[in-house]
Amino acid sequence: MSALAALFVREVRLAVRVGGGGGIGALFFLIVVVLTPFAIGPDLALLARIGPAILWLGALLASLLTLDRLLTADLEDGSLDLILMSDTPLELAVAAKAFAHWITTGLPLVVITPLLGLLLNLDAGASAAVALTLFAGTPALTFIGAIGAALSVTLRRGGLLLAVLVLPLTVPVLIFGVAASNAAIVGPVPFGTPFTILCALTLASLVVGTFAAAAALRQGME
């Protein structure tokens, strides 16, 4: 456990010290939300109706933008080889790295969601509901993305392949995330139904994503 804690702290410190990942993701999220009203027009009712979908889509694309940082830097400096040869189970090491990645890149997206909701004519309650669904769903995006990162880490210019691999797998999370947000705002479906499915998808991704990413790393690094 001490090795996992040290790995987690190292990942967080590197992300904060080097910077770029979380800041770029948040900036991209902001750009998507700011540009959308210009494309749709000054219809405030329409913006409020599709606001949750815009926020979720922006968060999804911003998450994909930073996934290549999950393992590429470790491969370049040799840290990935040390992780593979250590006594710590690779699955737990992958989980620690993915959770640290979400803390530094996914959580900032959740934090700024209420502010960006104002740009889409969402009231405080609606913005809070979207932020809650993002808090529950963005870890799934990270752990699903870990699979694509592990598959493409040894490939030159694997960033595009990573997006192609990950996007189809994130569709269920996007569907139930938007459905839960809309249920909290306008109904008529109870909020608990899609939100429970969203949480279940996240819990499943924590397990499946961790083991699949570890298996892909073992296969790719051989």
N, C-alpha and C positions, 0 to 999 in steps of 0.2 A: 504493500500500500504506500510506503514511503517513496518508492520509485515512481509509482503512478502520480503521486502528488507532486513530486519534483518535475516530472514530465509536463504535467498540467501547468504548473507555475512557470516553467520555462517557455511553454508555448504562449502563454498570456503576456509574459514580459517581452518576448520577441515581437509579438504583434504590436504591443504598445510602443516599444522602442523603435522598431523599423517603421511602423505606421503604414499608411497607404490602403490596406485592405478594407478596414472598417470605414474609413473616411471616404474612400472611393465608392463603396457600396451605398453609403448614406447619401452621397452627392448624386449618384445615379438615380436613386430612389426619388430624391427631390426633383431632379430634372424631369423624370417621367410624369410625376404628379403636376408639376408646373406647366408642362407643355400640353397636357391633355385638354384643359379648358380652352386653349387656343384652337385645338383641332375640332372640338365639339361645338363651341360657340357659347354665348352667354345665357344658356338655358340652365338656370340654377336648379330647377326641379329634376332635370335629366342628370345633372352632375351629382346630386344627392342620391339619385336612384342607382347609378352605376359606380358611385364612389368606392364602395367596398371592393368591387371587382378590380378597379384601377389600383387601389392600394395593394391588394393581394398580388396582382400581376407585376407591379413594380417591385415588391419585395422578392418575388420569385426570381426575376431577372437580376436584381441586385445580388441575390445570394449566389446565382450562377457565376456572376462576374468575379467573385473572390474565391471560388472553389479550387482554382489551380494552385493557390498558395498553401493548400492543406498538406501536400506531400512533396511538391517539387523542390522547395528549398532544402528539405531534409535529404533528398536524393543528391542534390548538388554539393552539399558540404559533408556528406558521408554519414550523417546522423541516422539515416534510414537503415543502413547496414548494422549499426550498433543496436538499434531497436530490434531488428530481426534476430540478432545473435544474443540478445539479453535473455535472462531467465524469466522476465516478465512476460506473461501470455500476450501474444500479439493482438488478440482481440481486445484486451483491456487497454493496451497502449493506443490502439486505433480509437477506441471509445474516448479516452482521455484527450487525444488530439482533436477529435471532432467536437467534443464539448467545449474545449478551449476556443476552437474556431468559432463556434456559435456565440460564445460569450463576447468575443471581440468583433464579430461581424454581423451576426444575426440579431443579437439583443439591441444594438443601437437602432436598428430599423424599427423595432417595437417601440422604443422610447420616443422616437420622433413621429410616430404615426398620429397621435392626437393633434400635433401641430399641423401636419400635412392634411389632416381631415378638414381643417378649417378652409383650406384652399378648394375643397370639393363640396363646400356647403353642407358639411356634416355637423350636427350638433355635438355637444360634449358626450352625451350618452351613446350616440352612434359611433363616434371615434373611439370611445372606450371599449365598445363591443368588438370593433375591428382589431384594436390593439390586443385584446384578450385572445382572439382567435389566432392572431399572428404569434403571440407568445406560446400558444399551444402547438401551432403548426410549423413554425420555422425550424425547430430542431429536426423535424422529419426531413425538411429540405436539405439540411446539412448532412444528416446521416445517410440519406439516399445519395447525395452528392459524393460522399466518401467512397461509394462503390465506383462511380465514374472516375474519381481522382486516382484510385488504386489501379484501375484498368489502364489509364492513360499516362501514368506517371513516368513510365520508361519510354514513351513515344515522343519523338520530336514534334513540336507544335501540336501537342495533344489537347490543347484547350478547346478547339472546335469539336473534336471528337467527344470530349467530356460533356459539352452542352447537348450534343446529339443523343448521347447515351442517357443523360439524366432527365431531360425534359419530358419524355413520355412517362417516366416513372413518377413524376411529380404531379401528373394530372389529377389523380384521386385526391391528393392533399389540396390542390387548388380548388377543386369542385366543392369539397365539403367545407373548406375554409370560407369560401364566398357564401355558400348556403347558410352556414352558421351566422355569418355577419348579417346577411339579409333577414334571417329569421329573428334576430335580436332587434332589428330596426323596424321592419314592416310586417313580419310574419308571412303567412298564417301558420307555418310549421313551427312547432315549439323549438326554442333555442337549444334545449338539451339534446334533441335527437341528432342533428348534424354535428354538434359540438362533441358529443360522446364518440361518434365515429371518427372525428378528426383526432381526438386524443388517442383512440385505439390505433389509428394509422401511425401516429407518432411513436407510440410504445412498440409497435411492430417494427418500425424502421430502426429503432434503437438496437433491436436484436438482430434482425436480418441484415441491416446495413453494416453493422460491426463485423459479423462473421463473414459476410460476403466480401467486404473490403479486405479483411485479413487474408482470406483465401486467395483473392486476386493478387495481393502483394507477394504472398509466398510463391505463387505461380510465375509472376512477372519477374521477380528478382532471382530466380533460379538460373 
